[in-house]
Amino acid sequence: MIIKNISENIIISKNGAIAATFLDRLLGLLNPHNPRYLVFHTRFGIHTFFMNKSIDVVLLDEQNKIVKIKKDLRPNRMFVYHPKYVTVIEMPKGSIKKCQIDINDKISFE
């Protein structure tokens, strides 16, 4: 799946995936079989327990507009948000800066 920042016309990832199974959502980027850009549909928050490196995280609203950004979410931390938002993208540290991602940017999934 291609993940694109429509607002900046930048491709964030050409090989993103949706964490569809319980195991994918539980392990996230810890699972070596998951791609480096992972889209979650979950409520309340995510965690980085047992990870050995930091990640970047963006939270999207119902229209796939970015409502919250967390750069450099370190291992063994939690990222908690309002439960009305359910779509999260986990990505390697530095991706937010590299892809010029900002609040209110629109994201597409192809």
KOLGU-4560 file (N, C-alpha, C; in nm, 3 decimals, padded with zeros to 5 digits):
<recs>
<n_xx: 00.085 n_yy: -00.117 n_zz: 00.000 ca_xx: 00.000 ca_yy: 00.000 ca_zz: 00.000 c_xx: 00.090 c_yy: 00.124 c_zz: 00.000 mol: A seq: 1 type: MET>
<n_xx: 00.052 n_yy: 00.221 n_zz: -00.080 ca_xx: 00.123 ca_yy: 00.348 ca_zz: -00.085 c_xx: 00.059 c_yy: 00.444 c_zz: 00.015 mol: A seq: 2 type: ILE>
<n_xx: 00.142 n_yy: 00.505 n_zz: 00.099 ca_xx: 00.097 ca_yy: 00.607 ca_zz: 00.193 c_xx: 00.154 c_yy: 00.739 c_zz: 00.144 mol: A seq: 3 type: ILE>
<n_xx: 00.065 n_yy: 00.835 n_zz: 00.120 ca_xx: 00.108 ca_yy: 00.962 ca_zz: 00.060 c_xx: 00.057 c_yy: 01.080 c_zz: 00.141 mol: A seq: 4 type: LYS>
<n_xx: 00.144 n_yy: 01.180 n_zz: 00.158 ca_xx: 00.106 ca_yy: 01.308 ca_zz: 00.216 c_xx: 00.056 c_yy: 01.393 c_zz: 00.100 mol: A seq: 5 type: ASN>
<n_xx: -00.076 n_yy: 01.400 n_zz: 00.085 ca_xx: -00.136 ca_yy: 01.473 ca_zz: -00.027 c_xx: -00.106 c_yy: 01.622 c_zz: -00.017 mol: A seq: 6 type: ILE>
<n_xx: -00.106 n_yy: 01.675 n_zz: 00.104 ca_xx: -00.084 ca_yy: 01.819 ca_zz: 00.124 c_xx: 00.052 c_yy: 01.864 c_zz: 00.073 mol: A seq: 7 type: SER>
<n_xx: 00.152 n_yy: 01.779 n_zz: 00.089 ca_xx: 00.288 ca_yy: 01.814 ca_zz: 00.045 c_xx: 00.327 c_yy: 01.742 c_zz: -00.084 mol: A seq: 8 type: GLU>
<n_xx: 00.236 n_yy: 01.657 n_zz: -00.136 ca_xx: 00.263 ca_yy: 01.576 ca_zz: -00.256 c_xx: 00.391 c_yy: 01.494 c_zz: -00.241 mol: A seq: 9 type: ASN>
<n_xx: 00.403 n_yy: 01.425 n_zz: -00.125 ca_xx: 00.520 ca_yy: 01.343 ca_zz: -00.096 c_xx: 00.475 c_yy: 01.202 c_zz: -00.061 mol: A seq: 10 type: ILE>
<n_xx: 00.539 n_yy: 01.103 n_zz: -00.121 ca_xx: 00.512 ca_yy: 00.964 ca_zz: -00.086 c_xx: 00.585 c_yy: 00.933 c_zz: 00.044 mol: A seq: 11 type: ILE>
<n_xx: 00.509 n_yy: 00.893 n_zz: 00.145 ca_xx: 00.567 ca_yy: 00.858 ca_zz: 00.274 c_xx: 00.624 c_yy: 00.717 c_zz: 00.267 mol: A seq: 12 type: ILE>
<n_xx: 00.549 n_yy: 00.625 n_zz: 00.205 ca_xx: 00.596 ca_yy: 00.487 ca_zz: 00.191 c_xx: 00.531 c_yy: 00.421 c_zz: 00.071 mol: A seq: 13 type: SER>
<n_xx: 00.608 n_yy: 00.341 n_zz: 00.001 ca_xx: 00.555 ca_yy: 00.263 ca_zz: -00.111 c_xx: 00.516 c_yy: 00.123 c_zz: -00.068 mol: A seq: 14 type: LYS>
<n_xx: 00.551 n_yy: 00.086 n_zz: 00.055 ca_xx: 00.521 ca_yy: -00.050 ca_zz: 00.100 c_xx: 00.463 c_yy: -00.052 c_zz: 00.242 mol: A seq: 15 type: ASN>
<n_xx: 00.367 n_yy: 00.035 n_zz: 00.269 ca_xx: 00.300 ca_yy: 00.035 ca_zz: 00.398 c_xx: 00.200 c_yy: -00.079 c_zz: 00.405 mol: A seq: 16 type: GLY>
<n_xx: 00.149 n_yy: -00.106 n_zz: 00.524 ca_xx: 00.051 ca_yy: -00.212 ca_zz: 00.542 c_xx: -00.043 c_yy: -00.177 c_zz: 00.656 mol: A seq: 17 type: ALA>
<n_xx: -00.158 n_yy: -00.241 n_zz: 00.657 ca_xx: -00.253 ca_yy: -00.226 ca_zz: 00.766 c_xx: -00.232 c_yy: -00.341 c_zz: 00.863 mol: A seq: 18 type: ILE>
<n_xx: -00.225 n_yy: -00.309 n_zz: 00.990 ca_xx: -00.214 ca_yy: -00.411 ca_zz: 01.095 c_xx: -00.353 c_yy: -00.470 c_zz: 01.112 mol: A seq: 19 type: ALA>
<n_xx: -00.380 n_yy: -00.579 n_zz: 01.041 ca_xx: -00.515 ca_yy: -00.634 ca_zz: 01.035 c_xx: -00.544 c_yy: -00.737 c_zz: 01.144 mol: A seq: 20 type: ALA>
<n_xx: -00.444 n_yy: -00.810 n_zz: 01.187 ca_xx: -00.468 ca_yy: -00.916 ca_zz: 01.285 c_xx: -00.436 c_yy: -00.866 c_zz: 01.426 mol: A seq: 21 type: THR>
<n_xx: -00.486 n_yy: -00.939 n_zz: 01.524 ca_xx: -00.457 ca_yy: -00.906 ca_zz: 01.664 c_xx: -00.306 c_yy: -00.907 c_zz: 01.688 mol: A seq: 22 type: PHE>
<n_xx: -00.237 n_yy: -01.007 n_zz: 01.633 ca_xx: -00.092 ca_yy: -01.018 ca_zz: 01.653 c_xx: -00.020 c_yy: -00.899 c_zz: 01.589 mol: A seq: 23 type: LEU>
<n_xx: -00.062 n_yy: -00.859 n_zz: 01.470 ca_xx: -00.001 ca_yy: -00.742 ca_zz: 01.404 c_xx: -00.018 c_yy: -00.617 c_zz: 01.489 mol: A seq: 24 type: ASP>
<n_xx: -00.139 n_yy: -00.598 n_zz: 01.545 ca_xx: -00.164 ca_yy: -00.481 ca_zz: 01.628 c_xx: -00.087 c_yy: -00.489 c_zz: 01.759 mol: A seq: 25 type: ARG>
<n_xx: -00.075 n_yy: -00.608 n_zz: 01.815 ca_xx: -00.004 ca_yy: -00.624 ca_zz: 01.941 c_xx: 00.145 c_yy: -00.599 c_zz: 01.925 mol: A seq: 26 type: LEU>
<n_xx: 00.203 n_yy: -00.656 n_zz: 01.821 ca_xx: 00.348 ca_yy: -00.645 ca_zz: 01.801 c_xx: 00.389 c_yy: -00.521 c_zz: 01.723 mol: A seq: 27 type: LEU>
<n_xx: 00.304 n_yy: -00.474 n_zz: 01.633 ca_xx: 00.337 ca_yy: -00.356 ca_zz: 01.555 c_xx: 00.471 c_yy: -00.371 c_zz: 01.484 mol: A seq: 28 type: GLY>
<n_xx: 00.557 n_yy: -00.274 n_zz: 01.500 ca_xx: 00.687 ca_yy: -00.276 ca_zz: 01.433 c_xx: 00.786 c_yy: -00.372 c_zz: 01.497 mol: A seq: 29 type: LEU>
<n_xx: 00.749 n_yy: -00.434 n_zz: 01.610 ca_xx: 00.835 ca_yy: -00.538 ca_zz: 01.668 c_xx: 00.838 c_yy: -00.663 c_zz: 01.581 mol: A seq: 30 type: LEU>
<n_xx: 00.728 n_yy: -00.688 n_zz: 01.510 ca_xx: 00.719 ca_yy: -00.805 ca_zz: 01.424 c_xx: 00.808 c_yy: -00.783 c_zz: 01.302 mol: A seq: 31 type: ASN>
<n_xx: 00.912 n_yy: -00.867 n_zz: 01.286 ca_xx: 01.004 ca_yy: -00.846 ca_zz: 01.173 c_xx: 00.939 c_yy: -00.867 c_zz: 01.037 mol: A seq: 32 type: PRO>
<n_xx: 00.821 n_yy: -00.930 n_zz: 01.033 ca_xx: 00.753 ca_yy: -00.953 ca_zz: 00.905 c_xx: 00.666 c_yy: -00.834 c_zz: 00.864 mol: A seq: 33 type: HIS>
<n_xx: 00.639 n_yy: -00.744 n_zz: 00.958 ca_xx: 00.562 ca_yy: -00.624 ca_zz: 00.926 c_xx: 00.652 c_yy: -00.523 c_zz: 00.855 mol: A seq: 34 type: ASN>
<n_xx: 00.594 n_yy: -00.444 n_zz: 00.763 ca_xx: 00.674 ca_yy: -00.339 ca_zz: 00.697 c_xx: 00.710 c_yy: -00.229 c_zz: 00.796 mol: A seq: 35 type: PRO>
<n_xx: 00.796 n_yy: -00.139 n_zz: 00.754 ca_xx: 00.843 ca_yy: -00.031 ca_zz: 00.842 c_xx: 00.740 c_yy: 00.079 c_zz: 00.860 mol: A seq: 36 type: ARG>
<n_xx: 00.635 n_yy: 00.080 n_zz: 00.779 ca_xx: 00.526 ca_yy: 00.178 ca_zz: 00.789 c_xx: 00.397 c_yy: 00.100 c_zz: 00.810 mol: A seq: 37 type: TYR>
<n_xx: 00.339 n_yy: 00.115 n_zz: 00.928 ca_xx: 00.226 ca_yy: 00.032 ca_zz: 00.965 c_xx: 00.108 c_yy: 00.118 c_zz: 01.009 mol: A seq: 38 type: LEU>
<n_xx: -00.009 n_yy: 00.090 n_zz: 00.952 ca_xx: -00.132 ca_yy: 00.163 ca_zz: 00.981 c_xx: -00.216 c_yy: 00.079 c_zz: 01.077 mol: A seq: 39 type: VAL>
<n_xx: -00.258 n_yy: 00.141 n_zz: 01.188 ca_xx: -00.340 ca_yy: 00.076 ca_zz: 01.289 c_xx: -00.477 c_yy: 00.140 c_zz: 01.293 mol: A seq: 40 type: PHE>
<n_xx: -00.577 n_yy: 00.059 n_zz: 01.323 ca_xx: -00.709 ca_yy: 00.109 ca_zz: 01.357 c_xx: -00.732 c_yy: 00.064 c_zz: 01.501 mol: A seq: 41 type: HIS>
<n_xx: -00.709 n_yy: 00.156 n_zz: 01.594 ca_xx: -00.719 ca_yy: 00.124 ca_zz: 01.736 c_xx: -00.760 c_yy: 00.249 c_zz: 01.812 mol: A seq: 42 type: THR>
<n_xx: -00.810 n_yy: 00.230 n_zz: 01.932 ca_xx: -00.855 ca_yy: 00.344 ca_zz: 02.013 c_xx: -00.764 c_yy: 00.363 c_zz: 02.134 mol: A seq: 43 type: ARG>
<n_xx: -00.762 n_yy: 00.482 n_zz: 02.188 ca_xx: -00.696 ca_yy: 00.520 ca_zz: 02.313 c_xx: -00.546 c_yy: 00.539 c_zz: 02.304 mol: A seq: 44 type: PHE>
<n_xx: -00.470 n_yy: 00.450 n_zz: 02.238 ca_xx: -00.327 ca_yy: 00.469 ca_zz: 02.234 c_xx: -00.250 c_yy: 00.348 c_zz: 02.185 mol: A seq: 45 type: GLY>
<n_xx: -00.120 n_yy: 00.370 n_zz: 02.172 ca_xx: -00.027 ca_yy: 00.263 ca_zz: 02.135 c_xx: 00.088 c_yy: 00.265 c_zz: 02.235 mol: A seq: 46 type: ILE>
<n_xx: 00.169 n_yy: 00.161 n_zz: 02.230 ca_xx: 00.284 ca_yy: 00.154 ca_zz: 02.320 c_xx: 00.408 c_yy: 00.111 c_zz: 02.242 mol: A seq: 47 type: HIS>
<n_xx: 00.522 n_yy: 00.135 n_zz: 02.304 ca_xx: 00.649 ca_yy: 00.091 ca_zz: 02.246 c_xx: 00.723 c_yy: -00.004 c_zz: 02.341 mol: A seq: 48 type: THR>
<n_xx: 00.646 n_yy: -00.075 n_zz: 02.423 ca_xx: 00.707 ca_yy: -00.170 ca_zz: 02.516 c_xx: 00.785 c_yy: -00.275 c_zz: 02.437 mol: A seq: 49 type: PHE>
<n_xx: 00.903 n_yy: -00.306 n_zz: 02.484 ca_xx: 00.993 ca_yy: -00.408 ca_zz: 02.429 c_xx: 01.060 c_yy: -00.368 c_zz: 02.298 mol: A seq: 50 type: PHE>
<n_xx: 01.033 n_yy: -00.248 n_zz: 02.249 ca_xx: 01.103 ca_yy: -00.204 ca_zz: 02.128 c_xx: 01.244 c_yy: -00.159 c_zz: 02.166 mol: A seq: 51 type: MET>
<n_xx: 01.335 n_yy: -00.166 n_zz: 02.071 ca_xx: 01.473 ca_yy: -00.125 ca_zz: 02.099 c_xx: 01.512 c_yy: 00.006 c_zz: 02.032 mol: A seq: 52 type: ASN>
<n_xx: 01.417 n_yy: 00.068 n_zz: 01.960 ca_xx: 01.446 ca_yy: 00.199 ca_zz: 01.901 c_xx: 01.320 c_yy: 00.283 c_zz: 01.896 mol: A seq: 53 type: LYS>
<n_xx: 01.340 n_yy: 00.413 n_zz: 01.883 ca_xx: 01.230 ca_yy: 00.509 ca_zz: 01.879 c_xx: 01.157 c_yy: 00.502 c_zz: 01.745 mol: A seq: 54 type: SER>
<n_xx: 01.031 n_yy: 00.549 n_zz: 01.745 ca_xx: 00.952 ca_yy: 00.557 ca_zz: 01.623 c_xx: 00.883 c_yy: 00.693 c_zz: 01.617 mol: A seq: 55 type: ILE>
<n_xx: 00.835 n_yy: 00.728 n_zz: 01.499 ca_xx: 00.749 ca_yy: 00.844 ca_zz: 01.481 c_xx: 00.606 c_yy: 00.794 c_zz: 01.464 mol: A seq: 56 type: ASP>
<n_xx: 00.509 n_yy: 00.873 n_zz: 01.513 ca_xx: 00.369 ca_yy: 00.832 ca_zz: 01.508 c_xx: 00.283 c_yy: 00.951 c_zz: 01.467 mol: A seq: 57 type: VAL>
<n_xx: 00.184 n_yy: 00.925 n_zz: 01.379 ca_xx: 00.086 ca_yy: 01.027 ca_zz: 01.346 c_xx: -00.054 c_yy: 00.970 c_zz: 01.370 mol: A seq: 58 type: VAL>
<n_xx: -00.144 n_yy: 01.056 n_zz: 01.414 ca_xx: -00.282 ca_yy: 01.021 ca_zz: 01.443 c_xx: -00.372 c_yy: 01.094 c_zz: 01.343 mol: A seq: 59 type: LEU>
<n_xx: -00.466 n_yy: 01.020 n_zz: 01.283 ca_xx: -00.552 ca_yy: 01.076 ca_zz: 01.179 c_xx: -00.698 c_yy: 01.081 c_zz: 01.224 mol: A seq: 60 type: LEU>
<n_xx: -00.772 n_yy: 01.180 n_zz: 01.171 ca_xx: -00.916 ca_yy: 01.184 ca_zz: 01.198 c_xx: -00.990 c_yy: 01.101 c_zz: 01.092 mol: A seq: 61 type: ASP>
<n_xx: -01.123 n_yy: 01.114 n_zz: 01.088 ca_xx: -01.205 ca_yy: 01.033 ca_zz: 00.997 c_xx: -01.180 c_yy: 01.066 c_zz: 00.850 mol: A seq: 62 type: GLU>
<n_xx: -01.131 n_yy: 01.185 n_zz: 00.821 ca_xx: -01.101 ca_yy: 01.226 ca_zz: 00.684 c_xx: -00.953 c_yy: 01.207 c_zz: 00.649 mol: A seq: 63 type: GLN>
<n_xx: -00.882 n_yy: 01.133 n_zz: 00.731 ca_xx: -00.738 ca_yy: 01.108 ca_zz: 00.713 c_xx: -00.654 c_yy: 01.236 c_zz: 00.718 mol: A seq: 64 type: ASN>
<n_xx: -00.699 n_yy: 01.329 n_zz: 00.800 ca_xx: -00.624 ca_yy: 01.452 ca_zz: 00.825 c_xx: -00.548 c_yy: 01.434 c_zz: 00.957 mol: A seq: 65 type: LYS>
<n_xx: -00.423 n_yy: 01.476 n_zz: 00.960 ca_xx: -00.339 ca_yy: 01.458 ca_zz: 01.079 c_xx: -00.385 c_yy: 01.551 c_zz: 01.190 mol: A seq: 66 type: ILE>
<n_xx: -00.412 n_yy: 01.491 n_zz: 01.308 ca_xx: -00.457 ca_yy: 01.570 ca_zz: 01.423 c_xx: -00.354 c_yy: 01.572 c_zz: 01.536 mol: A seq: 67 type: VAL>
<n_xx: -00.262 n_yy: 01.477 n_zz: 01.534 ca_xx: -00.160 ca_yy: 01.473 ca_zz: 01.639 c_xx: -00.035 c_yy: 01.404 c_zz: 01.584 mol: A seq: 68 type: LYS>
<n_xx: 00.080 n_yy: 01.454 n_zz: 01.628 ca_xx: 00.210 ca_yy: 01.401 ca_zz: 01.585 c_xx: 00.294 c_yy: 01.372 c_zz: 01.709 mol: A seq: 69 type: ILE>
<n_xx: 00.366 n_yy: 01.261 n_zz: 01.703 ca_xx: 00.463 ca_yy: 01.231 ca_zz: 01.809 c_xx: 00.593 c_yy: 01.189 c_zz: 01.742 mol: A seq: 70 type: LYS>
<n_xx: 00.691 n_yy: 01.279 n_zz: 01.749 ca_xx: 00.824 ca_yy: 01.247 ca_zz: 01.698 c_xx: 00.903 c_yy: 01.175 c_zz: 01.806 mol: A seq: 71 type: LYS>
<n_xx: 00.985 n_yy: 01.080 n_zz: 01.765 ca_xx: 01.081 ca_yy: 01.015 ca_zz: 01.855 c_xx: 01.013 c_yy: 00.956 c_zz: 01.980 mol: A seq: 72 type: ASP>
<n_xx: 00.911 n_yy: 00.873 n_zz: 01.958 ca_xx: 00.848 ca_yy: 00.802 ca_zz: 02.069 c_xx: 00.944 c_yy: 00.691 c_zz: 02.111 mol: A seq: 73 type: LEU>
<n_xx: 01.002 n_yy: 00.708 n_zz: 02.226 ca_xx: 01.108 ca_yy: 00.618 ca_zz: 02.273 c_xx: 01.054 c_yy: 00.483 c_zz: 02.319 mol: A seq: 74 type: ARG>
<n_xx: 01.141 n_yy: 00.384 n_zz: 02.327 ca_xx: 01.099 ca_yy: 00.252 ca_zz: 02.376 c_xx: 01.039 c_yy: 00.259 c_zz: 02.516 mol: A seq: 75 type: PRO>
<n_xx: 00.947 n_yy: 00.167 n_zz: 02.542 ca_xx: 00.880 ca_yy: 00.152 ca_zz: 02.672 c_xx: 00.799 c_yy: 00.275 c_zz: 02.712 mol: A seq: 76 type: ASN>
<n_xx: 00.736 n_yy: 00.337 n_zz: 02.615 ca_xx: 00.650 ca_yy: 00.453 ca_zz: 02.639 c_xx: 00.511 c_yy: 00.426 c_zz: 02.583 mol: A seq: 77 type: ARG>
<n_xx: 00.417 n_yy: 00.514 n_zz: 02.619 ca_xx: 00.282 ca_yy: 00.507 ca_zz: 02.564 c_xx: 00.249 c_yy: 00.638 c_zz: 02.494 mol: A seq: 78 type: MET>
<n_xx: 00.169 n_yy: 00.629 n_zz: 02.391 ca_xx: 00.117 ca_yy: 00.744 ca_zz: 02.318 c_xx: -00.035 c_yy: 00.732 c_zz: 02.328 mol: A seq: 79 type: PHE>
<n_xx: -00.096 n_yy: 00.818 n_zz: 02.410 ca_xx: -00.238 ca_yy: 00.810 ca_zz: 02.439 c_xx: -00.308 c_yy: 00.929 c_zz: 02.373 mol: A seq: 80 type: VAL>
<n_xx: -00.429 n_yy: 00.905 n_zz: 02.323 ca_xx: -00.503 ca_yy: 01.009 ca_zz: 02.254 c_xx: -00.653 c_yy: 00.989 c_zz: 02.276 mol: A seq: 81 type: TYR>
<n_xx: -00.732 n_yy: 01.085 n_zz: 02.228 ca_xx: -00.877 ca_yy: 01.081 ca_zz: 02.242 c_xx: -00.933 c_yy: 00.960 c_zz: 02.165 mol: A seq: 82 type: HIS>
<n_xx: -01.023 n_yy: 00.883 n_zz: 02.224 ca_xx: -01.073 ca_yy: 00.761 ca_zz: 02.158 c_xx: -01.158 c_yy: 00.784 c_zz: 02.034 mol: A seq: 83 type: PRO>
<n_xx: -01.195 n_yy: 00.909 n_zz: 02.004 ca_xx: -01.271 ca_yy: 00.932 ca_zz: 01.880 c_xx: -01.182 c_yy: 00.913 c_zz: 01.756 mol: A seq: 84 type: LYS>
<n_xx: -01.051 n_yy: 00.919 n_zz: 01.775 ca_xx: -00.958 ca_yy: 00.895 ca_zz: 01.664 c_xx: -00.914 c_yy: 00.750 c_zz: 01.667 mol: A seq: 85 type: TYR>
<n_xx: -00.913 n_yy: 00.686 n_zz: 01.551 ca_xx: -00.883 ca_yy: 00.543 ca_zz: 01.549 c_xx: -00.770 c_yy: 00.504 c_zz: 01.453 mol: A seq: 86 type: VAL>
<n_xx: -00.722 n_yy: 00.595 n_zz: 01.370 ca_xx: -00.620 ca_yy: 00.558 ca_zz: 01.272 c_xx: -00.485 c_yy: 00.618 c_zz: 01.310 mol: A seq: 87 type: THR>
<n_xx: -00.385 n_yy: 00.530 n_zz: 01.320 ca_xx: -00.250 ca_yy: 00.566 ca_zz: 01.361 c_xx: -00.153 c_yy: 00.509 c_zz: 01.259 mol: A seq: 88 type: VAL>
<n_xx: -00.049 n_yy: 00.586 n_zz: 01.228 ca_xx: 00.059 ca_yy: 00.534 ca_zz: 01.143 c_xx: 00.187 c_yy: 00.533 c_zz: 01.224 mol: A seq: 89 type: ILE>
<n_xx: 00.248 n_yy: 00.415 n_zz: 01.236 ca_xx: 00.380 ca_yy: 00.402 ca_zz: 01.298 c_xx: 00.483 c_yy: 00.401 c_zz: 01.187 mol: A seq: 90 type: GLU>
<n_xx: 00.593 n_yy: 00.473 n_zz: 01.207 ca_xx: 00.697 ca_yy: 00.480 ca_zz: 01.106 c_xx: 00.833 c_yy: 00.496 c_zz: 01.171 mol: A seq: 91 type: MET>
<n_xx: 00.939 n_yy: 00.471 n_zz: 01.097 ca_xx: 01.073 ca_yy: 00.486 ca_zz: 01.155 c_xx: 01.099 c_yy: 00.629 c_zz: 01.201 mol: A seq: 92 type: PRO>
<n_xx: 01.179 n_yy: 00.641 n_zz: 01.305 ca_xx: 01.219 ca_yy: 00.771 ca_zz: 01.358 c_xx: 01.278 c_yy: 00.857 c_zz: 01.246 mol: A seq: 93 type: LYS>
<n_xx: 01.239 n_yy: 00.982 n_zz: 01.242 ca_xx: 01.289 ca_yy: 01.075 ca_zz: 01.140 c_xx: 01.197 c_yy: 01.088 c_zz: 01.020 mol: A seq: 94 type: GLY>
<n_xx: 01.097 n_yy: 01.001 n_zz: 01.009 ca_xx: 01.007 ca_yy: 01.004 ca_zz: 00.893 c_xx: 00.922 c_yy: 01.130 c_zz: 00.888 mol: A seq: 95 type: SER>
<n_xx: 00.880 n_yy: 01.179 n_zz: 01.004 ca_xx: 00.796 ca_yy: 01.299 ca_zz: 01.008 c_xx: 00.871 c_yy: 01.418 c_zz: 00.948 mol: A seq: 96 type: ILE>
<n_xx: 00.995 n_yy: 01.435 n_zz: 00.985 ca_xx: 01.077 ca_yy: 01.545 ca_zz: 00.931 c_xx: 01.107 c_yy: 01.522 c_zz: 00.783 mol: A seq: 97 type: LYS>
<n_xx: 01.148 n_yy: 01.401 n_zz: 00.750 ca_xx: 01.188 ca_yy: 01.369 ca_zz: 00.613 c_xx: 01.073 c_yy: 01.388 c_zz: 00.513 mol: A seq: 98 type: LYS>
<n_xx: 00.951 n_yy: 01.352 n_zz: 00.555 ca_xx: 00.835 ca_yy: 01.359 ca_zz: 00.466 c_xx: 00.755 c_yy: 01.487 c_zz: 00.485 mol: A seq: 99 type: CYS>
<n_xx: 00.810 n_yy: 01.582 n_zz: 00.560 ca_xx: 00.747 ca_yy: 01.713 ca_zz: 00.582 c_xx: 00.603 c_yy: 01.700 c_zz: 00.632 mol: A seq: 100 type: GLN>
<n_xx: 00.582 n_yy: 01.608 n_zz: 00.726 ca_xx: 00.449 ca_yy: 01.583 ca_zz: 00.782 c_xx: 00.420 c_yy: 01.686 c_zz: 00.889 mol: A seq: 101 type: ILE>
<n_xx: 00.297 n_yy: 01.741 n_zz: 00.885 ca_xx: 00.257 ca_yy: 01.842 ca_zz: 00.982 c_xx: 00.109 c_yy: 01.826 c_zz: 01.015 mol: A seq: 102 type: ASP>
<n_xx: 00.067 n_yy: 01.888 n_zz: 01.126 ca_xx: -00.073 ca_yy: 01.888 ca_zz: 01.165 c_xx: -00.158 c_yy: 01.944 c_zz: 01.051 mol: A seq: 103 type: ILE>
<n_xx: -00.274 n_yy: 01.886 n_zz: 01.028 ca_xx: -00.371 ca_yy: 01.922 ca_zz: 00.925 c_xx: -00.336 c_yy: 01.873 c_zz: 00.785 mol: A seq: 104 type: ASN>
<n_xx: -00.220 n_yy: 01.808 n_zz: 00.767 ca_xx: -00.190 ca_yy: 01.749 ca_zz: 00.637 c_xx: -00.287 c_yy: 01.635 c_zz: 00.611 mol: A seq: 105 type: ASP>
<n_xx: -00.322 n_yy: 01.614 n_zz: 00.486 ca_xx: -00.413 ca_yy: 01.507 ca_zz: 00.444 c_xx: -00.330 c_yy: 01.390 c_zz: 00.393 mol: A seq: 106 type: LYS>
<n_xx: -00.365 n_yy: 01.269 n_zz: 00.439 ca_xx: -00.294 ca_yy: 01.148 ca_zz: 00.402 c_xx: -00.385 c_yy: 01.059 c_zz: 00.315 mol: A seq: 107 type: ILE>
<n_xx: -00.326 n_yy: 00.994 n_zz: 00.214 ca_xx: -00.403 ca_yy: 00.900 ca_zz: 00.133 c_xx: -00.339 c_yy: 00.762 c_zz: 00.140 mol: A seq: 108 type: SER>
<n_xx: -00.423 n_yy: 00.660 n_zz: 00.121 ca_xx: -00.378 ca_yy: 00.521 ca_zz: 00.119 c_xx: -00.423 c_yy: 00.462 c_zz: -00.014 mol: A seq: 109 type: PHE>
<n_xx: -00.327 n_yy: 00.417 n_zz: -00.093 ca_xx: -00.360 ca_yy: 00.362 ca_zz: -00.227 c_xx: -00.313 c_yy: 00.219 c_zz: -00.237 mol: A seq: 110 type: GLU>
</recs>
